[in-house]
């Protein structure tokens, strides 16, 4: 089993659990943490995972980039932040979007900067009531990266996206739920139980159909109606031949719970 320094990772019973684990630094990203996350996602993609749960250790989810690692030396050349995004954050967001299974994000505390937009890259985001989201980039003269400029206006609309990005105000988990940024805000003492119930549900769900649902909804953002209808035809044709569909129909007719295999 691989030993990690900055994350915790396990894959059992179809459930992949990835926890950012630099609690003393609010789980801010370093190059090493990015490498460990990438290695863990390799295992998710190669293994028998049916769902991925991403969360953070300690009192924060993720404070974004560890700025001590991306600070120019006095009198030295400027730091190439574009290279940082291109090498680490953009590939991470692409992988989560393309993951052929549900990605559940449990926001256990503050999610700031790249950490906020990493959380929003999940399929279903559950946040503790005490958690919050901060698009802190404007305080550093930067733009919301890690997909922030893409996802924010699509989730909350142009006006709220501009307000969040230009002001950098703290958005509570309850407000994030009301705005449609996240799926659910839950009481702190119900957070762990809610996540566990959700991942257990997806571990026995029809994974292939869920993966195609993700793909179809992502594609709809850029497709015309005719293109989307054609996509639905292609996907339904393939899913209709799947083992899960046959099992789902049989279980419905037999009045029993289905036993999906994810294929």
C-alpha positions as CSV (number, residue, x, y, z in Angstrom):
1,X,0.0,0.0,0.0
2,X,1.3,3.5,-0.9
3,X,2.3,5.7,2.0
4,X,1.2,9.3,1.7
5,X,2.4,12.4,3.6
6,X,-0.2,15.0,2.7
7,X,-3.4,13.0,2.0
8,X,-5.2,10.0,3.3
9,X,-6.5,7.5,0.8
10,X,-8.4,4.2,0.9
11,X,-10.4,2.1,-1.5
12,X,-12.7,-0.5,0.0
13,X,-16.1,-1.9,-0.9
14,X,-16.2,0.3,-4.0
15,X,-15.8,3.5,-2.0
16,X,-12.7,5.6,-2.6
17,X,-12.0,8.1,0.2
18,X,-9.5,10.9,-0.4
19,X,-8.8,13.3,2.5
20,X,-6.6,16.3,2.2
21,X,-4.3,16.0,5.2
22,X,-2.3,19.1,6.0
23,X,-4.7,20.3,8.8
24,X,-2.1,22.7,10.3
25,X,-2.1,24.6,7.0
26,X,-5.8,24.3,6.4
27,X,-5.0,21.6,3.8
28,X,-3.4,24.2,1.4
29,X,-1.9,22.6,-1.7
30,X,1.8,22.1,-2.3
31,X,3.4,20.3,-5.3
32,X,3.8,17.2,-3.2
33,X,0.1,17.2,-2.3
34,X,-0.8,17.6,-5.9
35,X,1.4,14.6,-6.8
36,X,-0.2,12.5,-4.1
37,X,-3.7,13.4,-5.1
38,X,-2.9,12.6,-8.7
39,X,-1.5,9.2,-7.7
40,X,-4.6,8.4,-5.6
41,X,-6.9,9.3,-8.6
42,X,-4.8,6.9,-10.7
43,X,-5.9,4.2,-8.3
44,X,-9.5,5.3,-8.4
45,X,-9.5,5.2,-12.2
46,X,-7.8,1.8,-12.4
47,X,-9.6,0.1,-9.5
48,X,-13.1,-1.0,-8.8
49,X,-14.3,2.2,-7.2
50,X,-18.0,3.1,-7.6
51,X,-17.9,6.5,-5.8
52,X,-15.2,9.0,-4.7
53,X,-15.5,11.0,-1.5
54,X,-13.2,14.0,-1.3
55,X,-12.9,15.9,2.0
56,X,-10.4,17.6,4.3
57,X,-8.9,16.9,7.7
58,X,-9.2,19.2,10.7
59,X,-11.1,22.4,10.7
60,X,-10.8,23.4,7.1
61,X,-11.5,21.8,3.7
62,X,-8.8,23.5,1.7
63,X,-7.3,27.0,1.8
64,X,-6.1,26.8,-1.8
65,X,-2.5,27.2,-2.8
66,X,0.2,27.2,-0.1
67,X,1.5,30.7,-1.0
68,X,4.8,30.1,0.7
69,X,5.7,27.7,-2.1
70,X,4.7,30.2,-4.9
71,X,6.4,33.4,-3.7
72,X,9.1,35.1,-5.7
73,X,12.5,35.4,-4.2
74,X,13.6,39.0,-3.5
75,X,15.1,40.4,-6.7
76,X,14.3,37.2,-8.5
77,X,12.1,36.4,-11.5
78,X,8.3,36.6,-11.1
79,X,6.5,33.3,-10.3
80,X,4.8,31.8,-13.3
81,X,1.3,31.2,-11.8
82,X,0.0,30.1,-15.2
83,X,2.4,27.2,-15.1
84,X,1.1,26.3,-11.7
85,X,-2.5,26.2,-12.9
86,X,-1.6,24.5,-16.2
87,X,0.4,21.8,-14.4
88,X,-1.7,21.1,-11.3
89,X,-5.1,22.7,-10.9
90,X,-6.5,22.5,-14.4
91,X,-5.7,18.8,-14.8
92,X,-7.2,18.1,-11.4
93,X,-10.5,19.7,-12.3
94,X,-10.6,17.9,-15.7
95,X,-10.1,14.6,-14.0
96,X,-12.8,15.1,-11.5
97,X,-15.3,16.2,-14.2
98,X,-14.4,13.2,-16.3
99,X,-14.3,10.6,-13.5
100,X,-16.7,7.8,-14.6
101,X,-18.4,7.7,-11.2
102,X,-20.0,10.1,-8.7
103,X,-17.6,12.5,-7.0
104,X,-18.9,13.5,-3.6
105,X,-17.2,16.5,-1.9
106,X,-17.6,16.9,1.9
107,X,-16.8,20.5,2.8
108,X,-15.9,20.2,6.5
109,X,-14.7,23.8,7.0
110,X,-13.5,26.8,5.1
111,X,-13.0,26.4,1.4
112,X,-11.0,29.3,0.1
113,X,-9.4,30.3,-3.2
114,X,-8.6,27.2,-5.3
115,X,-10.0,25.1,-2.4
116,X,-13.5,26.7,-3.0
117,X,-13.4,25.9,-6.7
118,X,-12.0,22.4,-6.1
119,X,-15.1,21.8,-3.9
120,X,-17.4,23.1,-6.6
121,X,-15.8,20.6,-9.1
122,X,-17.6,17.8,-7.4
123,X,-20.8,16.3,-8.6
124,X,-22.6,16.5,-5.2
125,X,-21.3,18.9,-2.6
126,X,-22.3,18.5,1.1
127,X,-21.2,21.2,3.5
128,X,-21.2,21.5,7.3
129,X,-23.4,24.4,8.4
130,X,-20.2,26.0,9.9
131,X,-18.3,25.8,6.6
132,X,-17.9,28.6,4.2
133,X,-16.7,29.5,0.7
134,X,-14.4,32.4,-0.1
135,X,-13.2,33.4,-3.6
136,X,-10.1,35.1,-2.1
137,X,-8.3,35.7,-5.4
138,X,-9.2,39.4,-5.6
139,X,-7.2,40.0,-2.4
140,X,-4.1,38.9,-4.3
141,X,-4.8,40.6,-7.6
142,X,-5.7,37.3,-9.3
143,X,-8.7,35.7,-11.0
144,X,-10.7,32.7,-9.7
145,X,-8.8,29.7,-11.1
146,X,-9.4,26.0,-10.7
147,X,-12.4,26.4,-12.9
148,X,-13.9,29.2,-10.9
149,X,-14.5,31.6,-13.8
150,X,-16.3,28.7,-15.6
151,X,-18.4,27.2,-12.8
152,X,-19.4,30.3,-10.8
153,X,-21.7,32.0,-13.3
154,X,-23.2,28.7,-14.2
155,X,-24.0,27.9,-10.6
156,X,-25.1,31.2,-9.2
157,X,-25.6,33.5,-12.2
158,X,-23.6,36.5,-13.5
159,X,-24.4,39.0,-10.7
160,X,-23.6,36.8,-7.8
161,X,-20.5,35.4,-9.5
162,X,-19.1,38.9,-10.1
163,X,-19.9,39.8,-6.5
164,X,-18.1,36.8,-5.1
165,X,-15.1,37.2,-7.4
166,X,-14.7,41.0,-7.1
167,X,-15.4,41.3,-3.4
168,X,-14.1,38.1,-2.0
169,X,-16.8,37.9,0.7
170,X,-17.3,34.9,2.9
171,X,-20.3,32.9,1.7
172,X,-21.8,30.7,4.4
173,X,-22.7,27.1,3.7
174,X,-26.4,27.9,4.2
175,X,-26.2,30.8,1.7
176,X,-24.3,28.5,-0.8
177,X,-27.2,26.0,-0.6
178,X,-29.8,28.8,-1.1
179,X,-27.9,30.1,-4.1
180,X,-27.6,26.6,-5.7
181,X,-23.8,26.5,-5.3
182,X,-24.0,23.2,-3.4
183,X,-26.4,20.3,-3.0
184,X,-26.9,20.4,0.7
185,X,-25.9,22.2,3.9
186,X,-26.3,20.0,7.0
187,X,-25.9,20.4,10.7
188,X,-22.3,19.9,11.9
189,X,-23.3,16.8,14.0
190,X,-25.1,15.2,11.0
191,X,-22.2,15.8,8.5
192,X,-20.4,12.5,8.8
193,X,-23.5,10.4,8.8
194,X,-24.9,12.2,5.8
195,X,-21.7,11.6,3.8
196,X,-21.5,7.9,4.8
197,X,-25.1,7.3,3.8
198,X,-24.5,9.0,0.5
199,X,-21.4,7.1,-0.4
200,X,-23.0,3.8,0.6
201,X,-25.9,4.5,-1.7
202,X,-23.6,5.2,-4.7
203,X,-21.4,2.1,-3.9
204,X,-24.4,-0.1,-4.9
205,X,-25.9,2.2,-7.6
206,X,-25.8,1.7,-11.4
207,X,-22.4,3.4,-11.9
208,X,-22.3,3.3,-15.7
209,X,-25.6,5.1,-16.0
210,X,-24.5,7.7,-13.5
211,X,-21.3,8.3,-15.4
212,X,-23.2,8.8,-18.6
213,X,-25.6,11.2,-16.8
214,X,-22.6,13.3,-15.7
215,X,-21.2,13.3,-19.3
216,X,-24.6,14.3,-20.7
217,X,-25.2,17.2,-18.3
218,X,-21.7,18.5,-18.8
219,X,-22.2,18.4,-22.6
220,X,-25.5,20.2,-22.4
221,X,-23.8,23.4,-21.4
222,X,-22.4,23.8,-24.9
223,X,-24.7,21.7,-27.1
224,X,-27.8,22.8,-29.0
225,X,-31.1,21.0,-28.3
226,X,-30.7,18.9,-31.4
227,X,-27.1,17.9,-30.4
228,X,-28.2,17.0,-26.9
229,X,-31.2,14.9,-28.2
230,X,-28.8,13.1,-30.5
231,X,-26.4,12.5,-27.5
232,X,-29.3,11.1,-25.5
233,X,-30.2,8.6,-28.3
234,X,-26.6,7.3,-28.4
235,X,-26.3,7.0,-24.7
236,X,-29.7,5.4,-24.2
237,X,-28.9,2.9,-27.0
238,X,-25.7,1.8,-25.2
239,X,-27.1,1.8,-21.7
240,X,-30.1,-0.2,-22.8
241,X,-27.6,-3.0,-23.5
242,X,-26.0,-2.8,-20.1
243,X,-26.2,-5.4,-17.3
244,X,-27.4,-2.8,-14.9
245,X,-30.4,-2.0,-17.1
246,X,-31.4,-5.6,-17.4
247,X,-31.0,-6.1,-13.6
248,X,-33.1,-2.9,-12.9
249,X,-36.0,-4.1,-15.1
250,X,-35.9,-7.6,-13.6
251,X,-35.8,-6.2,-10.1
252,X,-38.8,-3.9,-10.8
253,X,-40.8,-6.7,-12.3
254,X,-39.9,-9.1,-9.5
255,X,-40.7,-6.4,-6.8
256,X,-37.2,-6.7,-5.2
257,X,-34.2,-4.5,-4.6
258,X,-31.8,-4.4,-7.6
259,X,-28.3,-5.7,-7.3
260,X,-26.3,-3.5,-9.6
261,X,-22.8,-4.3,-10.7
262,X,-21.9,-0.9,-12.2
263,X,-21.7,-2.2,-15.8
